[in-house]
Amino acid sequence: MTIRAVVFDVYGTLVRIGERRAPYRALLARMEAAGRARQAGDAAVIMSRDLDLVGAAALLGADLSAPELAALERDLQAELASVRLFPDSLTVLQALAARGLKLGLCSNLAAPYAAPVLRLLPALDAYAWSFEVGAIKPEPAIYAHVCRQLGCEPGQVLMVGDTPEADLHGPRRYGMRSLLLRREGPRAGDVAGDTISDLGGVLAALDAV
């Protein structure tokens, strides 16, 4: 089946955070220190709802003071201000668009992290933000959402990202094509042909189809 669209993960794939503060991780750590045991689904709760940091804290039942929440919010804003594109991102997106391919994003993230991405990237054909879809990768619903927005069958869509389960195996189980981005180089267990070292590898993989 011919590939008609390419969908990208966002953080670690198209953009990076220059100044890491991890405010949501700090929120969970403070809650744990206050006696609320961390739960396996906490991250999924944060990323599958359209909430700011204060809203996420309230939903999780965080009993933090106003100064504590303000400090976390400052850390969040510092992170968001430091988001930058990888050098190859725009070039490859433009090259793919020039080939007539549809382009989309499919990302697990807390709601505030979408805004800097939208400012840095051109308008694309589809967006599957976990906080809007209400599902996180590798749940099938998020892949289904982006394929519907693109108007493509799963087998016509190539997913590219830097997390094996979310961006390589999960999409394949749904019927999509996929490539794993390893900017730092391959790791033990990586399968040749499944991985690329930069986004230019997407163009090479399409040429090889």
C-alpha positions in Angstrom: 0.0 0.0 0.0 1.4 3.4 -1.0 2.4 5.8 1.8 0.3 8.9 1.6 1.1 10.5 5.0 3.8 10.8 7.6 3.0 11.3 11.2 5.6 12.5 13.7 6.0 12.3 17.5 7.0 15.7 18.8 9.3 15.9 21.8 12.6 14.2 21.1 11.7 13.9 17.4 10.9 17.3 16.0 11.6 19.5 19.0 13.7 19.4 22.2 13.6 21.1 25.6 16.7 23.1 26.2 16.1 23.8 29.9 14.7 20.8 31.6 12.8 21.5 34.8 10.3 18.5 34.8 7.6 20.3 36.7 5.0 17.5 36.4 7.5 15.0 37.8 8.3 17.4 40.6 4.5 17.7 41.3 4.2 14.0 41.7 7.4 13.8 43.8 6.0 16.5 46.2 2.7 14.6 46.4 4.6 11.5 47.3 6.6 13.3 49.9 3.3 14.5 51.4 2.1 10.9 51.8 0.2 10.2 48.5 1.8 7.1 46.9 2.7 7.5 43.3 0.4 5.5 41.0 1.3 3.8 37.7 -1.4 5.7 35.8 -0.6 9.2 37.1 1.3 10.2 33.9 -1.6 8.9 31.7 -4.1 10.9 33.7 -2.0 14.1 33.2 -1.5 13.5 29.5 -5.0 12.4 28.6 -6.9 15.5 29.9 -6.9 19.1 28.7 -5.6 20.6 31.9 -3.0 23.1 32.9 -0.6 22.3 35.7 -2.8 23.7 38.4 -5.8 21.7 37.0 -3.7 18.6 36.9 -2.6 19.1 40.5 -6.3 19.5 41.6 -7.4 16.4 39.7 -4.7 14.3 41.3 -5.6 15.7 44.8 -2.4 17.6 45.4 -2.4 19.5 48.6 0.2 22.1 47.7 0.4 25.7 48.8 0.1 28.6 46.4 3.8 29.4 46.6 4.6 25.7 45.8 2.3 25.7 42.8 3.7 29.1 41.6 7.2 27.6 41.7 6.1 24.7 39.6 4.4 27.0 37.2 7.6 29.0 36.8 9.5 25.9 36.0 6.9 24.9 33.4 7.2 28.3 31.7 11.0 28.1 31.7 10.7 24.7 30.0 8.2 25.9 27.4 10.3 29.0 26.6 13.3 26.7 25.9 11.6 24.5 23.3 13.5 24.5 20.0 13.3 22.7 16.7 16.0 20.1 15.8 18.0 21.4 12.9 16.6 18.9 10.4 12.9 19.3 11.3 11.7 22.0 9.0 13.8 20.9 6.1 12.4 17.4 6.2 8.8 18.5 6.7 9.1 20.8 3.7 10.6 18.1 1.6 7.8 15.7 2.5 5.2 18.3 1.7 6.8 18.9 -1.6 6.3 15.2 -2.4 2.6 15.7 -1.9 2.5 13.8 1.4 0.1 14.7 4.2 1.7 15.5 7.5 0.6 15.1 11.1 1.6 15.0 14.7 0.8 12.3 17.3 2.1 13.0 20.7 1.7 12.1 24.4 2.1 15.3 26.3 0.5 17.5 29.0 -1.6 20.2 27.4 0.7 23.2 28.0 3.4 21.6 25.9 1.4 21.9 22.6 1.6 25.7 22.3 5.3 26.1 21.7 5.2 23.3 19.1 2.4 25.1 17.2 4.4 28.3 17.2 7.5 26.6 15.8 6.0 24.4 13.1 4.0 25.3 10.0 0.3 24.3 9.9 0.0 20.5 9.3 -2.9 18.3 8.1 -3.6 16.4 11.4 -3.0 16.7 15.1 -3.5 13.9 17.6 -2.6 15.4 21.0 -3.2 12.8 23.8 -4.8 15.5 26.0 -7.4 16.2 23.2 -8.0 12.6 22.1 -8.3 11.3 25.7 -5.9 8.4 24.9 -2.1 8.0 24.9 0.2 6.0 22.7 0.3 3.0 22.3 -3.5 2.9 22.7 -5.1 2.3 19.3 -7.6 5.2 19.7 -4.9 7.8 19.3 -3.6 6.2 16.1 -7.1 5.9 14.8 -7.7 9.6 15.5 -4.8 10.7 13.4 -5.6 8.4 10.5 -9.1 9.6 10.4 -7.9 13.2 10.4 -5.6 12.4 7.5 -8.3 10.5 5.6 -5.9 7.6 5.2 -6.0 3.9 5.9 -3.5 2.8 8.6 -1.3 1.1 6.0 -0.9 4.4 4.1 0.5 6.2 7.1 4.2 6.2 8.3 4.7 7.0 12.0 8.1 8.4 13.1 9.2 8.8 16.7 11.8 8.2 19.3 10.0 5.8 21.7 9.9 2.1 20.7 6.6 1.1 22.1 4.7 4.3 21.3 6.2 5.1 18.0 7.4 1.8 16.5 5.5 -1.2 17.9 2.2 0.4 18.8 1.6 1.9 15.3 2.5 -1.4 13.7 0.0 -3.3 15.8 -2.6 -0.8 14.5 -1.5 -1.5 10.9 0.6 1.6 10.3 4.2 1.7 9.0 6.7 3.0 11.5 10.4 4.1 12.0 12.2 4.6 15.2 14.4 7.7 15.5 17.7 7.2 17.4 19.4 10.5 17.3 22.1 9.3 19.7 22.8 6.2 17.6 21.4 2.6 17.6 21.0 0.6 20.8 21.3 -3.1 21.5 18.3 -4.9 20.2 17.4 -2.4 17.5 16.5 -4.0 14.2 18.2 -2.8 11.1 15.8 -1.1 8.8 13.5 -0.1 11.7 15.7 2.7 12.9 17.0 6.0 11.5 19.6 8.4 13.0 18.1 11.6 11.8 15.0 12.8 10.0 16.7 12.6 6.7 16.3 8.9 7.1 12.6 9.3 6.5 13.2 10.5 3.0 15.6 7.7 2.4 13.1 5.1 3.7 10.4 6.5 1.4 12.7 6.3 -1.6 13.4 2.7 -0.8 9.7 1.7 -0.7 
